[in-house]
């Protein structure tokens, strides 16, 4: 059973070799889920080898989505997986980069903390890495801390992190640390067999850095036969029971069950000398998978964005739709639509008329704005369920001002700094800021909902908290004009008065909501976000109505033909 009283955490490290994108984050999340389901308290942290302080200034095409935590940290998208699997919030302490490590050390050096010593990678950088690794474990809140080391073993950037792991294995003791190495066992079609050599070389490189993996997780497209497992075990200095098959899965949410079948959690607990007699309780997880894999219906929802070529740029939105689809027992078929292609109104109508719902996604900058505005106008006029997130909500405000309120030059000062009608403008607190990194409105903020609103119906309460990442806001100088024209601000920050939610009444549109925050960041398997759940439900209702109308028209046509005959 989990320890009582102050906890002395054990540490699991997840490294990767051969290639990136093998799924270290999913393996770490799945193991954490299994351990959590046994009653243990677990957290996961990601150490990234790039020199950026955080991913906040990275283009989404470079690194995928920037995930934001409650405390306002801009982090790696893997933290989204951690939260979706564990249903527990992460924080700034859960994501550390080489940039932050070096920044901390250099700041201390400038302050004179090293008393004239020569500052070096070893011991100063590695000591700072080790200090950050142990931060969460020393809170007394966790039985196990899982640390994912980004990049591949052998990368120059990863060497200080691997060295820190080597040192910690000696400092913390044999039974207090565990290294899981995720590697690739490719299948060569021409030879008709699985090849273990990439795994052998990857482990050998890890050994050259002084770290012996305790468990080897093998990413593969085909089942690992016992003779392959024995070969890997023999050449990599582990027992056969420590060679784990990580086979391709239909969905990432299958992986905890696959890892349970491989007894990864049992093996980890045994090697960490943790006694636990509680079976993993995954009944709720299995029920979710049952709904996910056996949908009763399908809806087509368009995701209109600027970075749709890289789906990871909208990872949390895509996952939130999976959660919401399972809740509604329907499959959400996402249509990824590049907003720049919707500048032509005829093409916009052709593409969007086939959909059951449209989400206009977040983003920054001028590119693709006209396409987003066209998309908003089309769905508003045609009564197609609409959800606008952050920039998507701002485009809804601009579109309504131009096409309903007659303010033809309405715009955002982000795209048009000198517009005469800045219905979206920069917050006063942001105007004096010149640095880009970590300076936006970030993290969780309160929002008060009007009782007679769709937002209140969706959430079922008047006080909510959601995460933000933006510089520009709804301009309150236009508040009364919008409300009078029918676009109601129904969610407002109680401290600043800033508008968080706008919506149209059901008499005007069946389901039309724009939010300044990022609801996708708080959707998990166990707690699907209500905005996405109700949006998918609205899209399903719209789809069923369309089919019913189409069926009645077809029936009427057949009856007319019969009457003529």
C-alpha positions in Angstrom: 0.0 0.0 0.0 1.0 3.6 -0.4 3.1 5.0 2.5 1.5 7.1 5.1 3.0 10.2 6.7 5.8 12.1 5.0 6.8 10.4 1.8 10.3 9.6 0.6 9.9 9.6 -3.2 11.4 7.1 -5.5 12.6 8.2 -8.9 11.9 6.7 -12.4 13.8 8.1 -15.4 12.5 7.6 -18.9 15.1 8.0 -21.7 14.9 7.4 -25.4 17.2 6.2 -28.2 17.5 5.6 -31.9 14.9 8.3 -32.9 12.7 11.0 -31.5 8.9 10.7 -31.3 8.9 7.1 -30.1 6.4 8.1 -27.3 8.4 8.5 -24.1 5.7 10.8 -22.8 3.0 8.2 -23.5 5.0 5.4 -21.8 5.7 7.7 -18.8 2.0 8.7 -18.6 0.8 5.1 -18.9 3.2 3.8 -16.2 2.1 6.7 -14.0 -1.5 5.9 -14.6 -1.0 2.2 -13.6 0.9 3.2 -10.5 -1.7 5.8 -9.6 -4.5 3.2 -10.0 -2.7 1.0 -7.4 -3.1 3.8 -4.9 0.3 5.4 -5.2 0.8 9.2 -5.6 2.7 9.9 -8.8 3.8 13.0 -10.7 5.7 13.3 -14.0 8.2 15.9 -15.1 9.8 16.7 -18.5 13.4 17.8 -18.9 14.0 19.2 -22.4 17.5 19.7 -23.8 16.8 22.8 -25.9 18.3 26.2 -24.8 15.0 28.1 -24.9 13.9 29.0 -21.4 10.5 27.5 -22.3 8.5 26.7 -25.5 6.6 30.0 -25.2 8.5 31.7 -28.0 8.7 28.7 -30.3 6.7 28.5 -33.5 4.1 25.7 -33.3 5.7 24.2 -36.4 9.0 23.8 -34.4 7.7 22.2 -31.3 3.9 21.7 -31.5 1.5 23.2 -29.1 2.7 25.2 -26.1 0.9 23.8 -23.0 0.0 26.2 -20.2 -0.4 25.2 -16.6 -2.5 26.8 -13.8 0.5 28.7 -12.5 1.2 30.3 -15.9 4.1 28.2 -17.0 4.5 27.7 -20.8 5.5 24.1 -21.1 6.1 21.1 -23.4 3.0 19.5 -24.9 3.9 16.2 -23.0 2.6 17.9 -19.8 -0.8 17.8 -21.5 -0.5 14.0 -21.7 0.5 13.9 -18.1 -2.6 15.8 -17.0 -5.0 14.0 -19.3 -3.8 10.6 -18.0 -3.4 11.4 -14.3 -6.2 13.9 -14.0 -3.9 16.0 -11.8 -2.6 19.5 -12.6 1.1 20.1 -13.3 3.1 23.2 -12.7 6.3 25.1 -13.6 8.3 22.5 -11.7 7.1 19.8 -14.1 9.0 21.2 -17.1 12.6 22.2 -17.1 14.8 23.1 -20.1 18.5 23.4 -20.6 17.9 27.1 -21.0 16.4 27.5 -17.6 19.2 25.3 -16.0 21.9 27.5 -17.5 20.0 30.7 -16.8 19.8 29.7 -13.1 23.5 28.8 -12.9 24.6 32.0 -14.7 22.3 34.1 -12.5 23.9 32.6 -9.4 27.4 33.1 -10.9 26.7 36.8 -11.5 25.5 37.1 -7.9 28.8 35.7 -6.6 27.3 32.4 -5.2 30.3 30.3 -6.4 32.9 32.4 -4.5 35.3 32.8 -7.5 35.2 29.1 -8.6 35.3 28.2 -12.3 31.7 27.4 -13.3 31.6 24.1 -15.3 29.1 21.7 -16.7 30.2 19.2 -14.1 29.5 19.8 -11.2 27.5 23.1 -11.5 25.1 22.4 -14.4 24.6 18.8 -13.3 24.0 19.8 -9.7 21.3 22.3 -10.9 19.7 19.5 -13.0 19.7 17.2 -10.0 18.3 19.9 -7.7 15.4 20.4 -10.1 14.8 16.6 -10.5 14.4 16.3 -6.7 12.2 19.4 -6.2 8.9 17.6 -6.5 10.1 14.5 -4.7 11.1 16.5 -1.7 7.7 18.1 -1.2 6.5 14.9 0.6 3.5 14.7 -1.7 4.6 11.8 -3.9 5.5 8.2 -3.7 7.1 8.2 -7.2 8.4 11.0 -9.4 8.8 10.0 -13.1 11.3 12.1 -15.1 11.2 12.1 -18.8 14.5 13.1 -20.5 13.8 14.7 -23.8 15.7 14.1 -27.0 17.7 11.0 -27.8 20.6 9.4 -25.9 23.7 10.4 -27.9 22.5 14.0 -28.6 25.1 16.5 -27.4 22.3 18.5 -25.7 21.2 15.5 -23.6 24.6 14.6 -22.2 24.3 16.8 -19.0 20.9 15.3 -18.2 22.2 11.7 -18.6 25.2 12.5 -16.5 22.9 13.9 -13.8 20.9 10.6 -13.9 24.1 8.6 -13.5 25.1 10.6 -10.5 21.6 10.3 -8.9 21.6 6.6 -9.2 24.6 6.5 -6.9 23.5 9.2 -4.6 19.9 8.0 -4.1 20.7 4.3 -3.8 20.0 1.2 -5.9 16.4 0.7 -4.9 15.4 4.4 -5.1 16.0 4.9 -8.8 14.9 3.1 -12.0 15.9 3.8 -15.6 13.5 2.8 -18.4 15.0 3.1 -21.9 12.6 3.4 -24.8 14.1 2.3 -28.0 13.1 1.0 -31.5 12.9 -2.5 -32.8 12.2 -2.0 -36.5 10.7 -4.5 -38.9 12.6 -4.8 -42.2 10.0 -5.8 -44.9 12.7 -7.0 -47.3 14.2 -9.3 -44.7 10.9 -10.2 -43.1 12.2 -9.9 -39.5 12.5 -7.6 -36.5 16.0 -6.1 -36.0 17.5 -5.7 -32.5 20.7 -3.9 -33.5 19.3 -0.4 -33.2 18.3 -1.2 -29.6 21.7 -2.8 -28.9 23.5 0.3 -30.1 21.2 2.7 -28.2 21.7 0.8 -25.0 25.5 0.7 -25.6 25.6 4.4 -26.0 23.7 4.8 -22.7 26.2 2.5 -21.1 29.1 4.6 -22.5 27.6 7.5 -20.5 27.6 5.4 -17.3 23.9 4.5 -17.1 22.7 0.9 -17.2 19.0 0.8 -18.1 16.9 -1.4 -15.7 13.9 -1.9 -18.1 14.0 -1.7 -21.9 10.7 -0.7 -23.6 10.8 -1.7 -27.3 8.7 0.3 -29.7 7.6 -2.1 -32.5 5.0 -2.6 -35.2 4.9 -6.3 -34.6 4.8 -8.5 -31.5 8.2 -9.3 -29.9 8.8 -13.1 -29.9 10.4 -14.6 -26.9 13.7 -15.3 -28.7 14.0 -11.5 -29.6 13.3 -10.6 -26.0 16.0 -13.0 -24.9 18.5 -11.6 -27.4 17.9 -8.0 -26.3 18.1 -9.1 -22.6 21.4 -10.9 -23.2 23.1 -8.1 -25.1 21.8 -5.3 -23.0 22.4 -6.7 -19.5 18.8 -7.0 -18.3 16.6 -9.8 -17.4 14.1 -11.1 -20.0 11.2 -9.9 -17.8 12.6 -6.4 -18.1 12.2 -6.3 -21.9 8.8 -4.7 -22.5 6.9 -4.8 -25.7 5.5 -1.3 -26.6 3.6 -2.2 -29.7 1.7 0.3 -31.9 -1.7 1.0 -30.5 -5.0 2.1 -32.0 -5.2 5.0 -29.6 -2.8 6.4 -27.0 -5.4 5.6 -24.4 -4.9 1.9 -25.1 -1.2 2.1 -23.9 -1.9 1.8 -20.1 -3.7 -1.5 -20.7 -1.0 -2.7 -23.0 1.6 -1.8 -20.4 -0.4 -3.6 -17.7 -0.5 -6.7 -19.9 3.3 -6.4 -20.2 3.4 -6.1 -16.3 5.5 -2.9 -16.5 4.0 -1.6 -13.3 4.7 -4.8 -11.4 8.3 -4.9 -12.7 8.9 -1.3 -11.7 7.5 -1.8 -8.2 9.6 -5.0 -7.8 12.8 -3.2 -8.9 12.1 -0.2 -6.7 11.4 -2.5 -3.7 7.9 -1.0 -3.2 5.4 -3.4 -1.7 1.9 -2.9 -3.1 -0.8 -5.5 -2.9 -3.5 -3.4 -4.6 -4.6 -4.4 -8.1 -4.7 -1.6 -10.7 -8.3 -0.3 -10.8 -8.8 0.7 -14.4 -12.6 0.1 -14.7 -13.4 3.8 -15.4 -10.6 3.9 -18.0 -11.9 0.8 -19.7 -15.4 2.2 -19.7 -14.1 5.3 -21.5 -12.3 3.1 -24.0 -15.5 1.2 -24.6 -17.4 4.3 -25.4 -14.5 5.6 -27.6 -14.3 2.5 -29.7 -18.0 1.8 -30.0 -19.6 5.1 -31.1 -23.2 5.2 -32.0 -22.9 8.1 -34.4 -20.4 10.3 -36.2 -20.1 14.1 -36.4 -17.8 16.1 -38.7 -16.2 19.1 -37.1 -13.9 21.5 -38.9 -10.9 22.8 -37.0 -10.0 26.1 -38.8 -6.4 27.1 -37.9 -3.1 28.5 -39.2 -0.9 25.5 -38.3 -3.1 22.6 -39.3 -0.3 20.9 -41.3 1.2 19.9 -37.9 -1.6 18.3 -35.9 0.5 18.6 -32.7 0.1 22.3 -32.9 -3.5 21.8 -31.7 -2.9 18.6 -29.7 -5.0 19.5 -26.7 -7.9 20.5 -28.8 -7.8 17.2 -30.7 -7.6 15.2 -27.5 -10.5 17.3 -25.9 -12.6 16.2 -28.9 -11.8 12.6 -28.3 -12.9 13.0 -24.6 -16.1 14.8 -25.6 -16.9 12.3 -28.4 -16.6 9.4 -26.0 -18.9 11.2 -23.5 -21.5 11.7 -26.3 -20.9 8.1 -27.6 -20.1 9.5 -31.0 -17.0 9.6 -33.2 -15.7 13.1 -33.8 -14.2 13.2 -37.3 -11.9 16.3 -37.3 -11.5 18.1 -40.6 -8.2 20.1 -40.5 -8.8 23.3 -42.5 -6.1 25.8 -43.3 -7.6 29.2 -42.7 -5.7 30.8 -45.6 -7.8 28.6 -48.0 -11.0 30.1 -46.8 -10.3 33.6 -48.1 -12.3 32.8 -51.2 -15.9 33.0 -49.9 -17.3 30.4 -52.4 -14.6 27.9 -51.4 -15.3 28.7 -47.8 -19.0 27.9 -48.2 -18.3 24.7 -50.2 -16.0 23.4 -47.4 -17.9 24.4 -44.3 -21.4 23.6 -45.6 -20.6 19.9 -45.3 -19.7 20.1 -41.5 -21.7 19.7 -38.4 -19.7 22.1 -36.3 -16.8 24.5 -36.7 -14.1 25.4 -34.2 -11.9 28.5 -35.0 -8.6 27.8 -33.3 -6.1 30.0 -31.4 -3.1 31.6 -33.0 -1.0 34.7 -33.3 -0.3 37.1 -36.1 -2.0 38.4 -39.3 -1.7 35.3 -41.5 -5.0 33.5 -42.2 -7.1 36.1 -40.4 -9.4 36.8 -43.3 -10.2 33.1 -43.8 -11.1 32.8 -40.1 -13.4 35.8 -40.3 -15.1 34.3 -43.4 -15.5 31.0 -41.6 -17.1 32.7 -38.6 -19.5 34.6 -40.8 -20.6 31.5 -42.7 -21.4 29.4 -39.6 -23.1 32.3 -38.0 -25.4 32.9 -40.9 -26.1 29.2 -41.6 -26.7 28.3 -38.0 -23.8 25.8 -37.8 -22.6 25.2 -34.2 -19.6 27.3 -33.5 -16.8 27.5 -30.9 -14.1 30.1 -31.0 -11.1 29.8 -28.8 -8.8 32.8 -28.0 -8.0 34.3 -31.4 -11.1 32.4 -32.7 -13.3 34.4 -30.2 -11.6 37.6 -31.2 -12.4 36.9 -34.9 -16.0 36.3 -33.9 -16.1 39.8 -32.3 -14.5 41.4 -35.4 -16.9 39.6 -37.8 -20.0 40.6 -35.8 -18.9 44.2 -35.6 -18.3 44.4 -39.3 -21.2 42.4 -40.7 -24.0 42.9 -38.1 -23.2 46.2 -36.4 -22.0 48.0 -39.6 -18.5 48.9 -38.2 -16.7 48.1 -41.5 -13.2 48.9 -40.2 -13.5 47.0 -36.9 -10.2 45.2 -36.2 -7.7 44.0 -33.7 -4.7 46.2 -32.9 -2.6 43.0 -33.2 -3.2 43.0 -37.0 -4.0 46.7 -37.5 -2.3 48.9 -34.8 -3.9 52.1 -36.1 -7.5 50.9 -36.7 -10.2 53.5 -35.9 -12.3 50.8 -34.2 -10.2 48.5 -32.1 -12.9 46.1 -30.9 -9.9 43.9 -29.8 -7.0 45.7 -28.3 -3.9 45.1 -26.2 -4.3 45.1 -22.4 -3.0 48.2 -20.7 -0.6 46.1 -18.6 0.9 44.7 -21.8 1.6 48.0 -23.6 5.0 48.7 -21.9 6.3 45.1 -22.3 9.0 44.5 -24.9 10.2 41.0 -24.1 8.3 38.1 -25.7 8.9 35.2 -23.4 6.6 34.5 -20.5 5.0 38.0 -20.6 1.5 37.3 -21.8 -1.6 36.9 -19.7 -0.8 33.3 -18.6 -2.3 30.7 -16.3 -5.6 30.3 -14.5 -8.0 33.2 -14.0 -11.5 33.4 -12.5 -14.6 34.0 -14.6 -18.1 34.8 -13.5 -21.0 33.6 -15.7 -24.4 35.2 -16.2 -27.2 32.9 -14.9 -29.4 33.4 -18.0 -26.6 32.4 -20.4 -25.7 29.3 -22.5 -22.3 29.4 -20.7 -24.1 28.9 -17.3 -26.1 26.0 -18.8 -22.8 24.4 -20.1 -20.8 24.7 -16.8 -23.7 24.4 -14.4 -22.2 27.0 -12.1 -21.5 30.8 -12.0 -17.9 30.7 -11.0 -15.3 29.0 -13.1 -11.5 29.1 -13.6 -9.8 28.7 -16.9 -6.3 29.0 -18.4 -5.1 31.9 -20.6 -2.4 32.7 -23.0 -2.8 36.0 -24.9 -2.0 39.7 -25.0 -5.1 41.1 -26.6 -8.6 41.4 -25.2 -12.2 42.4 -26.0 -12.3 46.2 -25.8 -14.8 47.2 -23.1 -15.4 50.5 -24.8 -17.7 48.6 -27.2 -19.3 46.4 -24.5 -22.8 48.1 -24.5 -22.9 48.3 -28.3 -22.2 44.6 -28.7 -24.7 43.6 -26.1 -27.4 45.8 -27.7 -26.6 44.2 -31.1 -27.0 40.7 -29.7 -23.5 39.4 -29.1 -23.6 39.1 -25.3 -20.6 39.1 -23.0 -21.8 36.3 -20.6 -18.5 35.6 -18.9 -16.4 38.3 -17.2 -13.3 38.3 -15.0 -14.6 39.5 -11.6 -11.4 41.4 -10.7 -10.6 43.2 -14.0 -14.0 43.3 -15.8 -12.3 41.8 -18.9 -14.7 39.8 -21.1 -14.0 36.1 -21.2 -17.0 34.7 -23.0 -19.3 36.0 -25.8 -22.4 34.2 -27.2 -25.5 34.6 -29.3 -28.9 33.8 -27.8 -30.6 30.6 -29.0 -33.2 32.7 -30.8 -30.4 34.0 -33.1 -28.2 30.9 -33.3 -28.6 27.4 -31.9 -25.1 27.2 -30.4 -22.6 30.0 -30.8 -19.9 30.6 -28.2 -16.5 32.3 -28.2 -14.1 32.1 -25.2 -10.9 34.1 -24.6 -9.4 31.3 -22.6 -8.2 27.8 -23.6 -10.7 25.2 -22.3 -8.9 22.4 -24.1 -6.0 22.6 -21.6 -8.2 21.3 -18.8 -9.9 18.4 -20.5 -8.9 15.0 -19.2 -10.1 11.4 -19.7 -11.9 11.4 -16.3 -13.1 15.0 -16.6 -13.9 15.9 -20.2 -14.3 19.7 -20.6 -18.0 20.7 -20.5 -17.6 23.2 -23.4 -16.3 20.5 -25.7 -18.9 18.0 -24.5 -21.8 20.4 -25.1 -20.3 21.6 -28.4 -20.1 18.0 -29.7 -23.6 17.4 -28.5 -24.8 20.5 -30.4 -23.0 19.3 -33.5 -24.6 15.8 -33.1 -28.1 17.4 -32.8 -27.4 19.6 -35.9 -26.2 16.5 -37.8 -29.3 14.5 -36.9 -31.6 17.4 -37.9 -29.9 17.7 -41.2 -30.3 14.0 -41.9 -33.9 14.0 -40.8 -34.6 17.0 -43.1 -32.8 15.3 -46.0 -34.7 12.1 -45.4 -38.1 13.9 -45.4 -37.2 15.8 -48.6 -36.2 12.5 -50.3 -39.4 10.8 -49.1 -41.6 13.7 -50.3 -39.8 13.5 -53.7 -40.5 9.8 -54.0 -44.2 10.2 -53.0 -44.5 13.0 -55.7 -43.0 10.7 -58.3 -45.4 7.9 -57.4 -48.4 10.2 -57.6 -47.4 11.3 -61.1 -46.9 7.7 -62.1 
